[in-house]
Amino acid sequence: MVELAREGKIDILLTPMSKMSIPIPPMQHSDLPFFFPKREDLYAMLDGEVGERLLAQLKSIDLVGVTFWENGFKHFSANAPITSPDDFKGKKVRIMKSRIIQE
């Protein structure tokens, strides 16, 4: 869908910022785990000068950024309870394409 928007084949696109972090690496800030203690802290950053600079960078890939859309914080789900880091041992995790999430 990002490519279709860049080609002008669709007019409006709502996409997770993780998807935009490959062509625009600074977009991965929102994927930093535990960086923002509350949603309001993230909103304050995105609604301010930092958010304006991030949206402006989309012009470099032929997109116009209008606003940020919350897609929720990252969560894990599994067929067994996950209550501690040890519960991840031996499990495979599927992630969105984002360098920082992969790290």
Secondary structure, DSSP 4 states (H G I P E B T S, - for coil): -HHHHHTTS-S-----HHHHTTTSGGGGGGGSTTS-SSHHHHHHHHTSHHHHHHHHHGGGGT----------------SS---SGGGGTT------S-HHHH-
